[in-house]
Amino acid sequence: MSHIVLRCPRCGRTRPADMSTDVCRDCAAPLDVEYLDDHKPVGNSDTYEARTPVHDSSSGVSLGEGGTPCVHLKALGENLGMRRLHGKLEFLNPTGSFKDRGTAVMISVAMDHGVTELVEDSSGNAGASVSAYSARAGIKAHVFVPADAPQAKLRQIKVYGAEVHPIEGPRDAVTAAAMDYHRQHGLVYASHMLSPYFAEGTKTFAYEVAQQFDGALPDHIVFPVGNGSLFIGAFKGFCELQAAGRTDKIPRLHCVQARSVMPLVAAFTSQAWNPGTVSRTVAGGIAIAAPSRQEQILDILRQVEGTAVAVEESSIVKMQHALAEQEGIFAEPTSAAAFAGLEEIAKQGVIRENDTVLVPVTGFGLKDEVPL
């Protein structure tokens, strides 16, 4: 008997866990994992580990993901008027982005279910991650990508042996092509956007933050958000930690998007925004015109008293260079967008000088072009 079921966060309907990414059959919302077992902390709080949907963890797949460092960004923080600014270097995960956290769990569950071939769509980082972990697990991966995705990311996806399917047109066309392919060929659609298992991996981010800050969690965490897999996973992790009595608060979580593609910001701030007006952004990792879990992200923002801001292209590029020149951190533009958003949130008075602030540096700069 499985220790998990899949639950709809909107209507509460449950169903047995499987590798299907079908949405709720009643209300069409993406599903989440719910644990049926009573999980108690083992030993002291420092040894408390996150629950996992994997049935046999000894046969899962790993490349040593997680355990990324937090560093104090003193120079950049001073320039932004923040004394306690930190970056968590998620680009030090095995394939160069935070996606490895979620992929490790998703592919391990796929192995649980005997999957031998799967389909994914990605603007780059998730595709590289799924390709690498599929290769290690002995699973054939079909990765659908935008035809104009950064060449460095496309090369990385290909080097792991995945079959790459470039698709012309907007990012949404890539998802549509991937879903058509999985239906036509009867393959599992291992979507990092829809999979209920992906956030079960990204929630380990929260557990590490709690340990690295010795339980005194940051006041604010600022995320670059497209589909929100790290944002949602972090919230799940902090909720679990709070329920276990390891922390008495959840940080205020904030979303940053590029002004060129800002569906979440528009919905949160009641601004008019038309997906048909999407234009190209250097922050390709968050260029999602219709996030599949938008309702869930907005609900989390309201629960934690977070905010959502959009930033200009020039601010993203400026912050990418500032991170490199002032802190020695080479982040991809998507990651730099979060720091540009941090500056905007501070201007709004949401973040104060003595607040402890954390920003995940989600992807490595070598995976994308550097706007000069």
SULQUIUR-V354610 format. One record per residue. N is the residue number from 1. RES is the residue in three letters. PHI is phi in whole degrees, -180 to 180 (* if undefined). D_LAST is the distance of its C-alpha to the last C-alpha in Angstrom with 1 decimal. Layout:
N;RES;PHI;D_LAST
N;RES;PHI;D_LAST
//
This chain:
1;MET;*;55.7
2;SER;-73;52.0
3;HIS;-92;50.9
4;ILE;-137;48.5
5;VAL;-133;48.6
6;LEU;-103;45.9
7;ARG;-123;46.1
8;CYS;-80;44.8
9;PRO;-71;43.3
10;ARG;-91;44.3
11;CYS;-110;48.0
12;GLY;87;48.8
13;ARG;-65;50.2
14;THR;-118;50.0
15;ARG;-153;50.4
16;PRO;-60;50.6
17;ALA;-74;47.4
18;ASP;-152;46.1
19;MET;-95;42.9
20;SER;-73;42.9
21;THR;-104;40.0
22;ASP;-59;42.4
23;VAL;-79;42.1
24;CYS;-56;45.1
25;ARG;-76;47.9
26;ASP;-94;49.1
27;CYS;-129;46.1
28;ALA;70;43.1
29;ALA;-85;41.1
30;PRO;-63;39.2
31;LEU;-95;41.4
32;ASP;-121;41.2
33;VAL;-83;43.0
34;GLU;-124;46.1
35;TYR;-91;48.0
36;LEU;-97;51.7
37;ASP;-89;52.5
38;ASP;-86;52.9
39;HIS;-103;50.2
40;LYS;-111;51.1
41;PRO;-58;49.1
42;VAL;-103;50.2
43;GLY;70;50.9
44;ASN;-82;49.1
45;SER;-63;46.0
46;ASP;-70;43.6
47;THR;-102;44.9
48;TYR;-70;44.7
49;GLU;-109;42.8
50;ALA;-69;41.4
51;ARG;-66;43.6
52;THR;-133;42.6
53;PRO;-79;43.6
54;VAL;-71;44.0
55;HIS;-78;47.8
56;ASP;-129;47.8
57;SER;-63;44.9
58;SER;-70;46.2
59;SER;-107;45.4
60;GLY;-77;42.0
61;VAL;-115;38.7
62;SER;-151;36.3
63;LEU;-122;33.6
64;GLY;84;33.7
65;GLU;-65;31.4
66;GLY;87;31.4
67;GLY;69;32.0
68;THR;-78;28.4
69;PRO;-79;28.1
70;CYS;-104;27.6
71;VAL;-127;26.0
72;HIS;-79;26.3
73;LEU;-96;23.0
74;LYS;-67;24.6
75;ALA;-66;21.9
76;LEU;-63;19.7
77;GLY;-60;23.1
78;GLU;-62;24.3
79;ASN;-68;21.4
80;LEU;-96;22.1
81;GLY;78;25.8
82;MET;-130;26.8
83;ARG;-83;28.9
84;ARG;-122;29.2
85;LEU;-97;25.8
86;HIS;-129;25.5
87;GLY;-120;23.3
88;LYS;-102;25.0
89;LEU;-84;23.0
90;GLU;-70;23.8
91;PHE;-72;21.3
92;LEU;-88;24.0
93;ASN;-69;26.2
94;PRO;-53;27.3
95;THR;-104;24.8
96;GLY;94;21.9
97;SER;-156;22.4
98;PHE;-65;25.2
99;LYS;-57;26.6
100;ASP;-61;28.8
101;ARG;-60;31.0
102;GLY;-71;32.1
103;THR;-63;32.1
104;ALA;-56;34.5
105;VAL;-73;37.0
106;MET;-60;36.7
107;ILE;-72;37.2
108;SER;-64;40.0
109;VAL;-66;41.8
110;ALA;-59;41.4
111;MET;-64;43.2
112;ASP;-53;45.8
113;HIS;-94;46.5
114;GLY;73;46.5
115;VAL;-69;43.5
116;THR;-118;42.7
117;GLU;-154;40.1
118;LEU;-147;37.6
119;VAL;-126;35.0
120;GLU;-142;31.7
121;ASP;-128;28.8
122;SER;-163;25.3
123;SER;-83;21.6
124;GLY;157;21.1
125;ASN;-64;22.0
126;ALA;-66;25.6
127;GLY;-63;26.1
128;ALA;-64;25.2
129;SER;-65;27.4
130;VAL;-63;30.3
131;SER;-63;30.1
132;ALA;-66;30.4
133;TYR;-71;33.1
134;SER;-65;35.0
135;ALA;-60;35.0
136;ARG;-66;36.5
137;ALA;-87;39.0
138;GLY;76;40.1
139;ILE;-109;39.0
140;LYS;-80;37.6
141;ALA;-114;34.5
142;HIS;-107;33.4
143;VAL;-116;29.8
144;PHE;-93;28.7
145;VAL;-134;25.0
146;PRO;-64;22.9
147;ALA;-61;22.6
148;ASP;-101;18.9
149;ALA;-63;18.2
150;PRO;-54;15.5
151;GLN;-61;17.2
152;ALA;-62;17.0
153;LYS;-72;19.1
154;LEU;-65;21.4
155;ARG;-63;22.1
156;GLN;-65;23.0
157;ILE;-60;25.3
158;LYS;-68;27.0
159;VAL;-66;27.6
160;TYR;-82;29.9
161;GLY;93;32.1
162;ALA;-71;31.5
163;GLU;-89;32.3
164;VAL;-96;29.1
165;HIS;-120;29.6
166;PRO;-73;26.6
167;ILE;-125;27.3
168;GLU;-76;26.0
169;GLY;103;25.6
170;PRO;-69;24.7
171;ARG;-58;24.6
172;ASP;-63;28.2
173;ALA;-68;29.3
174;VAL;-66;28.3
175;THR;-62;30.6
176;ALA;-61;33.3
177;ALA;-66;33.3
178;ALA;-65;33.5
179;MET;-68;36.4
180;ASP;-62;38.2
181;TYR;-66;37.9
182;HIS;-67;39.3
183;ARG;-71;42.1
184;GLN;-64;43.0
185;HIS;-105;43.1
186;GLY;65;44.5
187;LEU;-102;41.7
188;VAL;-71;40.4
189;TYR;-96;37.4
190;ALA;-89;35.6
191;SER;-85;33.2
192;HIS;-68;31.1
193;MET;-82;31.2
194;LEU;-107;35.0
195;SER;-57;36.4
196;PRO;-72;38.6
197;TYR;-91;38.0
198;PHE;-63;34.3
199;ALA;-67;34.4
200;GLU;-70;37.3
201;GLY;-91;34.8
202;THR;-71;32.0
203;LYS;-67;34.6
204;THR;-63;34.8
205;PHE;-53;31.7
206;ALA;-65;34.1
207;TYR;-63;36.7
208;GLU;-68;34.4
209;VAL;-60;33.1
210;ALA;-61;36.8
211;GLN;-73;37.6
212;GLN;-69;34.7
213;PHE;-99;35.5
214;ASP;53;39.2
215;GLY;82;40.1
216;ALA;-88;38.8
217;LEU;-62;36.0
218;PRO;-58;33.0
219;ASP;-72;33.6
220;HIS;-138;30.4
221;ILE;-129;28.1
222;VAL;-113;25.0
223;PHE;-115;23.8
224;PRO;-78;21.2
225;VAL;-129;23.7
226;GLY;-113;24.0
227;ASN;-88;27.4
228;GLY;83;28.1
229;SER;-67;29.4
230;LEU;-76;28.4
231;PHE;-58;29.3
232;ILE;-66;32.7
233;GLY;-62;33.3
234;ALA;-61;32.7
235;PHE;-61;35.1
236;LYS;-60;37.7
237;GLY;-63;37.5
238;PHE;-65;37.9
239;CYS;-64;40.8
240;GLU;-64;42.5
241;LEU;-64;42.2
242;GLN;-66;43.6
243;ALA;-64;46.5
244;ALA;-84;47.3
245;GLY;80;47.5
246;ARG;-83;44.8
247;THR;-143;42.9
248;ASP;-104;44.2
249;LYS;-149;41.0
250;ILE;-117;38.0
251;PRO;-59;34.7
252;ARG;-74;33.3
253;LEU;-103;30.7
254;HIS;-125;27.9
255;CYS;-109;25.7
256;VAL;-125;22.2
257;GLN;-132;20.8
258;ALA;-77;18.1
259;ARG;-62;19.7
260;SER;-68;19.2
261;VAL;-141;21.6
262;MET;-134;23.9
263;PRO;-62;27.4
264;LEU;-68;28.3
265;VAL;-62;27.2
266;ALA;-62;29.1
267;ALA;-67;32.2
268;PHE;-71;32.2
269;THR;-102;31.9
270;SER;59;34.0
271;GLN;-96;31.4
272;ALA;-75;31.7
273;TRP;-155;29.1
274;ASN;-114;29.6
275;PRO;-56;28.2
276;GLY;-70;28.4
277;THR;-98;25.6
278;VAL;-56;23.0
279;SER;-124;19.6
280;ARG;-67;16.6
281;THR;-132;14.5
282;VAL;-68;11.6
283;ALA;-89;14.4
284;GLY;-62;16.5
285;GLY;-68;18.9
286;ILE;-119;20.4
287;ALA;-86;20.4
288;ILE;-114;24.3
289;ALA;-75;26.1
290;ALA;-138;29.5
291;PRO;-60;29.7
292;SER;-67;33.0
293;ARG;-113;33.8
294;GLN;-59;32.7
295;GLU;-60;36.2
296;GLN;-66;36.2
297;ILE;-63;32.9
298;LEU;-63;34.1
299;ASP;-65;37.4
300;ILE;-63;35.9
301;LEU;-55;33.8
302;ARG;-68;37.2
303;GLN;-64;39.0
304;VAL;-98;36.7
305;GLU;57;36.1
306;GLY;-87;32.3
307;THR;-141;30.0
308;ALA;-137;27.2
309;VAL;-133;24.2
310;ALA;-114;21.4
311;VAL;-127;18.0
312;GLU;-78;15.5
313;GLU;-59;12.2
314;SER;-64;10.6
315;SER;-69;12.7
316;ILE;-64;11.7
317;VAL;-63;7.9
318;LYS;-60;9.4
319;MET;-73;12.0
320;GLN;-61;10.1
321;HIS;-71;8.8
322;ALA;-63;12.4
323;LEU;-60;14.1
324;ALA;-70;12.8
325;GLU;-78;13.3
326;GLN;-98;16.5
327;GLU;-126;18.1
328;GLY;71;16.9
329;ILE;-113;16.3
330;PHE;-98;13.6
331;ALA;-103;14.0
332;GLU;-72;13.0
333;PRO;-56;11.7
334;THR;-58;15.4
335;SER;-67;16.5
336;ALA;-63;14.1
337;ALA;-59;15.6
338;ALA;-64;18.9
339;PHE;-72;17.9
340;ALA;-64;16.6
341;GLY;-68;20.0
342;LEU;-58;21.8
343;GLU;-60;20.8
344;GLU;-68;22.2
345;ILE;-64;25.3
346;ALA;-65;26.0
347;LYS;-62;25.9
348;GLN;-78;28.6
349;GLY;83;30.8
350;VAL;-72;31.0
351;ILE;-109;29.8
352;ARG;-104;31.5
353;GLU;-55;30.7
354;ASN;-96;33.1
355;ASP;-69;32.4
356;THR;-88;31.3
357;VAL;-125;28.1
358;LEU;-126;26.6
359;VAL;-127;23.4
360;PRO;-74;23.2
361;VAL;-90;20.0
362;THR;-76;20.7
363;GLY;-147;18.4
364;PHE;-82;16.7
365;GLY;-62;13.0
366;LEU;-68;14.1
367;LYS;-85;15.6
368;ASP;-147;12.5
369;GLU;-76;9.2
370;VAL;-100;6.1
371;PRO;-66;3.8
372;LEU;-106;0.0
//
